[in-house]
Amino acid sequence: MASHDRLVAEIIQKKRTGLRLETIEDQIFLCRAFLHTADLLNPARNFNAARKWSGLLSDEFQSQVDKERSMGLPISSWMEQKGIDIAIDNEIGFIQRTARPLFEAMVALYPSLSHLLHQIDENIEHYKALKLKISEFDQSGNVRAVAFSSY
């Protein structure tokens, strides 16, 4: 995470000072920035695709927790999936604290990427609406889905 925060700060700084693409340093920097952005692209996909991949990642995290538990290892508690409402909160938190600042910085450098930031904001709203639907569903006394990937 410290590396992520440093990169976001570097991108913001490059916006202020300007990129010198004739230098190898800035070329390498730009490659790092775009590679990291691609790595965190999921929240910028359309909501159905983003939700599917988030569910798969959530399932992978839970599998790791289960394996750690079965081996008697310390559990990575932040990876434990304790219900769909918490999984949605985790996804919203990840998008707001990690992905969105990165995309915001990249859009400052390359405004043509603004559609990705717009999609991120739409997805946050979709997740909030989904969480509201789930809480209404819970209040009605119905059983809710446990797996993040199944909603």
TORTOR-130436 format. One line per 2 residues: number of its first residue (from 0); for each residue x, y, z of N, C-alpha, C. Coordinates in nm, 3 decimals. Last residue first. Layout:
N
NUM> X/Y/Z/X/Y/Z/X/Y/Z | ...
//
This chain:
151
150> -2.468/-1.228/-0.572/-2.574/-1.127/-0.576/-2.591/-1.065/-0.711 | -2.260/-1.411/-0.563/-2.392/-1.461/-0.602/-2.499/-1.353/-0.607
148> -2.018/-1.326/-0.470/-2.031/-1.346/-0.614/-2.173/-1.384/-0.656 | -2.043/-1.331/-0.196/-2.036/-1.200/-0.265/-2.065/-1.217/-0.413
146> -2.251/-1.560/-0.037/-2.136/-1.540/-0.125/-2.147/-1.409/-0.200 | -2.494/-1.545/0.094/-2.372/-1.531/0.171/-2.255/-1.497/0.080
144> -2.815/-1.395/0.050/-2.703/-1.471/-0.005/-2.579/-1.446/0.079 | -3.056/-1.401/0.322/-2.979/-1.337/0.215/-2.865/-1.427/0.169
142> -3.389/-1.478/0.404/-3.248/-1.517/0.412/-3.175/-1.454/0.295 | -3.622/-1.230/0.520/-3.576/-1.330/0.424/-3.428/-1.360/0.445
140> -3.708/-1.021/0.673/-3.702/-1.153/0.735/-3.656/-1.263/0.641 | -3.695/-0.767/0.591/-3.819/-0.836/0.559/-3.821/-0.978/0.615
138> -3.439/-0.691/0.646/-3.543/-0.645/0.736/-3.676/-0.714/0.710 | -3.306/-0.796/0.422/-3.282/-0.854/0.555/-3.395/-0.816/0.652
136> -3.396/-0.619/0.226/-3.426/-0.761/0.213/-3.412/-0.828/0.349 | -3.277/-0.385/0.311/-3.423/-0.393/0.306/-3.468/-0.538/0.300
134> -3.012/-0.460/0.275/-3.058/-0.429/0.410/-3.211/-0.432/0.416 | -3.009/-0.495/-0.004/-2.982/-0.609/0.083/-3.033/-0.581/0.224
132> -3.058/-0.233/-0.091/-3.152/-0.340/-0.125/-3.134/-0.460/-0.032 | -2.823/-0.114/0.008/-2.954/-0.071/0.058/-3.060/-0.177/0.030
130> -2.633/-0.240/-0.151/-2.629/-0.258/-0.005/-2.764/-0.219/0.056 | -2.707/-0.139/-0.400/-2.715/-0.283/-0.374/-2.717/-0.311/-0.224
128> -2.644/0.128/-0.366/-2.783/0.090/-0.390/-2.803/-0.058/-0.361 | -2.365/0.104/-0.340/-2.444/0.161/-0.230/-2.591/0.122/-0.245
126> -2.300/-0.001/-0.593/-2.274/-0.080/-0.473/-2.356/-0.028/-0.354 | -2.377/0.217/-0.755/-2.442/0.086/-0.771/-2.423/0.000/-0.647
124> -2.195/0.411/-0.663/-2.339/0.431/-0.643/-2.416/0.300/-0.658 | -1.960/0.293/-0.754/-1.977/0.320/-0.610/-2.126/0.335/-0.580
122> -2.010/0.300/-1.029/-2.003/0.172/-0.959/-2.018/0.188/-0.809 | -1.994/0.574/-1.084/-2.120/0.502/-1.106/-2.122/0.371/-1.028
120> -1.722/0.612/-1.028/-1.824/0.681/-0.948/-1.961/0.615/-0.963 | -1.612/0.452/-1.231/-1.584/0.423/-1.090/-1.691/0.487/-1.001
118> -1.700/0.591/-1.456/-1.750/0.455/-1.431/-1.726/0.415/-1.286 | -1.550/0.826/-1.429/-1.696/0.834/-1.428/-1.755/0.696/-1.396
116> -1.297/0.721/-1.465/-1.331/0.780/-1.336/-1.483/0.791/-1.321 | -1.320/0.649/-1.731/-1.293/0.546/-1.631/-1.329/0.597/-1.491
114> -1.352/0.889/-1.864/-1.465/0.795/-1.865/-1.445/0.684/-1.762 | -1.101/1.009/-1.849/-1.206/1.052/-1.755/-1.326/0.958/-1.753
112> -0.886/0.976/-2.009/-0.923/0.862/-1.926/-1.041/0.892/-1.833 | -0.825/1.214/-2.123/-0.901/1.121/-2.207/-0.941/0.995/-2.130
110> -0.654/1.345/-1.946/-0.799/1.368/-1.936/-0.884/1.273/-2.021 | -0.391/1.250/-1.797/-0.450/1.213/-1.926/-0.602/1.226/-1.919
108> -0.339/1.365/-1.547/-0.233/1.357/-1.649/-0.290/1.337/-1.789 | -0.589/1.340/-1.429/-0.524/1.472/-1.428/-0.412/1.477/-1.533
106> -0.623/1.068/-1.453/-0.708/1.155/-1.535/-0.650/1.297/-1.538 | -0.442/0.984/-1.257/-0.416/0.951/-1.398/-0.500/1.039/-1.492
104> -0.573/1.078/-1.026/-0.440/1.129/-1.062/-0.409/1.103/-1.209 | -0.805/0.922/-1.040/-0.815/1.068/-1.037/-0.681/1.131/-1.080
102> -0.698/0.669/-1.015/-0.760/0.708/-1.142/-0.777/0.859/-1.152 | -0.606/0.686/-0.747/-0.515/0.655/-0.857/-0.573/0.702/-0.990
100> -0.843/0.739/-0.602/-0.733/0.836/-0.602/-0.633/0.812/-0.716 | -0.992/0.494/-0.667/-1.034/0.626/-0.715/-0.921/0.730/-0.710
98> -0.849/0.277/-0.539/-0.863/0.288/-0.685/-0.894/0.431/-0.730 | -0.845/0.349/-0.252/-0.731/0.301/-0.330/-0.746/0.330/-0.478
96> -1.076/0.448/-0.132/-0.946/0.478/-0.072/-0.827/0.444/-0.159 | -1.293/0.368/-0.298/-1.279/0.507/-0.255/-1.140/0.541/-0.205
94> -1.246/0.091/-0.339/-1.260/0.183/-0.453/-1.233/0.326/-0.409 | -1.237/-0.004/-0.076/-1.123/-0.021/-0.165/-1.130/0.079/-0.281
92> -1.499/0.065/0.009/-1.381/0.121/0.074/-1.257/0.112/-0.013 | -1.652/-0.096/-0.161/-1.668/0.049/-0.167/-1.545/0.116/-0.105
90> -1.559/-0.347/-0.070/-1.540/-0.306/-0.210/-1.551/-0.155/-0.224 | -1.642/-0.346/0.197/-1.500/-0.359/0.165/-1.473/-0.311/0.023
88> -1.921/-0.332/0.162/-1.850/-0.223/0.230/-1.701/-0.225/0.198 | -1.952/-0.583/0.039/-1.984/-0.460/-0.036/-1.916/-0.341/0.028
86> -1.880/-0.747/0.252/-1.804/-0.754/0.127/-1.828/-0.629/0.043 | -2.082/-0.684/0.431/-1.943/-0.646/0.464/-1.857/-0.649/0.339
84> -2.296/-0.795/0.290/-2.298/-0.653/0.325/-2.158/-0.603/0.359 | -2.230/-1.067/0.269/-2.232/-0.985/0.149/-2.230/-0.836/0.181
82> -1.997/-1.197/0.509/-2.131/-1.166/0.460/-2.125/-1.068/0.345 | -1.733/-1.211/0.572/-1.830/-1.237/0.679/-1.972/-1.202/0.636
80> -1.441/-1.321/0.457/-1.568/-1.272/0.407/-1.677/-1.310/0.507 | -1.115/-1.225/0.532/-1.228/-1.311/0.567/-1.359/-1.244/0.525
78> -0.912/-1.051/0.494/-0.955/-1.128/0.377/-1.080/-1.212/0.406 | -0.849/-0.949/0.735/-0.909/-0.856/0.639/-0.958/-0.928/0.514
76> -0.723/-1.165/0.861/-0.862/-1.133/0.895/-0.927/-1.037/0.795 | -0.548/-1.411/0.787/-0.549/-1.276/0.732/-0.692/-1.224/0.746
74> -0.465/-1.610/1.067/-0.561/-1.578/0.962/-0.544/-1.432/0.919 | -0.182/-1.811/1.128/-0.257/-1.688/1.159/-0.344/-1.651/1.038
72> -0.247/-2.166/1.075/-0.169/-2.043/1.055/-0.250/-1.922/1.100 | -0.364/-2.413/1.067/-0.327/-2.359/1.197/-0.241/-2.233/1.188
70> -0.463/-2.500/0.835/-0.322/-2.529/0.858/-0.274/-2.476/0.994 | -0.720/-2.403/0.836/-0.702/-2.548/0.839/-0.557/-2.588/0.868
68> -0.665/-2.127/0.816/-0.731/-2.180/0.935/-0.705/-2.331/0.948 | -0.559/-2.112/0.558/-0.478/-2.070/0.673/-0.534/-2.131/0.801
66> -0.788/-2.195/0.415/-0.665/-2.276/0.411/-0.574/-2.241/0.530 | -0.965/-1.987/0.471/-1.000/-2.124/0.507/-0.876/-2.213/0.512
64> -0.822/-1.773/0.356/-0.851/-1.773/0.500/-0.882/-1.915/0.547 | -0.830/-1.853/0.087/-0.701/-1.840/0.155/-0.722/-1.843/0.307
62> -1.104/-1.842/0.040/-1.034/-1.970/0.028/-0.899/-1.966/0.098 | -1.145/-1.568/0.065/-1.204/-1.658/0.165/-1.137/-1.795/0.159
60> -1.007/-1.477/-0.163/-0.964/-1.435/-0.030/-1.017/-1.532/0.076 | -1.167/-1.594/-0.361/-1.026/-1.633/-0.348/-0.972/-1.596/-0.210
58> -1.406/-1.454/-0.322/-1.403/-1.599/-0.303/-1.260/-1.649/-0.284 | -1.314/-1.200/-0.394/-1.364/-1.223/-0.260/-1.363/-1.372/-0.227
56> -1.263/-1.246/-0.663/-1.152/-1.210/-0.573/-1.192/-1.235/-0.428 | -1.524/-1.293/-0.751/-1.421/-1.397/-0.765/-1.303/-1.370/-0.673
54> -1.640/-1.045/-0.692/-1.688/-1.167/-0.628/-1.587/-1.279/-0.635 | -1.501/-0.884/-0.866/-1.488/-0.860/-0.722/-1.533/-0.982/-0.645
52> -1.594/-0.985/-1.108/-1.453/-1.004/-1.072/-1.429/-0.978/-0.924 | -1.869/-0.907/-1.088/-1.830/-1.048/-1.107/-1.687/-1.071/-1.060
50> -1.849/-0.629/-1.066/-1.911/-0.706/-0.957/-1.869/-0.854/-0.967 | -1.739/-0.564/-1.314/-1.668/-0.531/-1.191/-1.719/-0.614/-1.074
48> -1.946/-0.651/-1.486/-1.813/-0.713/-1.493/-1.735/-0.687/-1.364 | -2.154/-0.479/-1.400/-2.171/-0.625/-1.398/-2.037/-0.697/-1.403
46> -2.044/-0.215/-1.435/-2.076/-0.269/-1.304/-2.089/-0.421/-1.302 | -1.753/-0.190/-1.645/-1.898/-0.176/-1.624/-1.935/-0.255/-1.499
44> -1.448/-0.100/-1.466/-1.523/-0.176/-1.566/-1.672/-0.148/-1.547 | -1.318/0.012/-1.259/-1.351/0.102/-1.370/-1.421/0.028/-1.484
42> -1.247/-0.185/-1.080/-1.355/-0.093/-1.041/-1.396/0.005/-1.153 | -1.028/-0.310/-1.238/-1.160/-0.371/-1.220/-1.269/-0.273/-1.177
40> -0.773/-0.194/-1.250/-0.876/-0.152/-1.345/-1.016/-0.202/-1.311 | -0.531/-0.226/-1.125/-0.646/-0.187/-1.043/-0.767/-0.147/-1.128
38> -0.358/-0.282/-1.334/-0.374/-0.381/-1.228/-0.498/-0.353/-1.142 | -0.363/-0.043/-1.474/-0.423/-0.163/-1.535/-0.449/-0.270/-1.429
36> -0.218/0.109/-1.290/-0.357/0.145/-1.322/-0.429/0.026/-1.384 | 0.028/-0.017/-1.309/-0.044/-0.020/-1.182/-0.192/0.014/-1.203
34> 0.087/0.049/-1.575/0.080/-0.091/-1.533/0.001/-0.104/-1.403 | 0.096/0.328/-1.568/-0.008/0.261/-1.647/-0.022/0.114/-1.608
32> 0.317/0.365/-1.393/0.186/0.423/-1.362/0.075/0.351/-1.439 | 0.526/0.235/-1.527/0.484/0.191/-1.393/0.344/0.238/-1.360
30> 0.533/0.397/-1.759/0.505/0.252/-1.769/0.457/0.197/-1.635 | 0.608/0.638/-1.642/0.478/0.627/-1.709/0.438/0.480/-1.727
28> 0.867/0.573/-1.551/0.763/0.615/-1.457/0.624/0.595/-1.519 | 0.993/0.527/-1.794/0.978/0.417/-1.700/0.868/0.449/-1.599
26> 0.980/0.789/-1.893/0.922/0.678/-1.969/0.896/0.559/-1.878 | 1.122/0.929/-1.703/0.978/0.954/-1.715/0.910/0.847/-1.799
24> 1.376/0.813/-1.749/1.315/0.810/-1.616/1.163/0.830/-1.625 | 1.440/0.874/-2.010/1.413/0.734/-1.977/1.343/0.724/-1.842
22> 1.296/1.162/-2.158/1.387/1.102/-2.061/1.343/0.959/-2.029 | 1.100/1.254/-2.320/1.228/1.225/-2.385/1.328/1.162/-2.288
20> 0.889/1.320/-2.162/0.888/1.188/-2.223/1.015/1.155/-2.300 | 0.852/1.465/-1.894/0.952/1.484/-1.999/0.972/1.348/-2.065
18> 0.561/1.602/-1.751/0.634/1.483/-1.794/0.734/1.523/-1.901 | 0.524/1.842/-1.492/0.524/1.805/-1.633/0.609/1.681/-1.659
16> 0.475/1.926/-1.237/0.604/1.959/-1.295/0.612/1.930/-1.445 | 0.208/1.842/-1.189/0.252/1.978/-1.155/0.378/2.018/-1.232
14> 0.210/1.580/-1.273/0.111/1.671/-1.331/0.155/1.816/-1.307 | 0.403/1.477/-1.106/0.434/1.487/-1.250/0.334/1.578/-1.320
12> 0.258/1.479/-0.864/0.375/1.565/-0.880/0.410/1.585/-1.028 | 0.072/1.279/-0.921/0.025/1.416/-0.893/0.139/1.514/-0.912
10> 0.249/1.065/-0.943/0.166/1.103/-1.058/0.117/1.246/-1.041 | 0.351/1.055/-0.682/0.440/1.083/-0.795/0.361/1.129/-0.918
8> 0.120/0.981/-0.541/0.184/1.110/-0.512/0.278/1.151/-0.627 | 0.086/0.726/-0.650/-0.018/0.827/-0.669/0.040/0.966/-0.645
6> 0.325/0.608/-0.553/0.303/0.622/-0.696/0.196/0.727/-0.725 | 0.277/0.611/-0.276/0.392/0.684/-0.333/0.373/0.709/-0.482
4> 0.057/0.440/-0.260/0.043/0.581/-0.221/0.156/0.666/-0.276 | 0.181/0.200/-0.345/0.068/0.257/-0.418/0.055/0.407/-0.388
2> 0.368/0.161/-0.141/0.414/0.177/-0.279/0.305/0.242/-0.365 | 0.197/0.121/0.070/0.287/0.237/0.073/0.339/0.266/-0.067
0> 0.082/-0.119/0.000/0.000/0.000/0.000/0.087/0.127/0.000
//
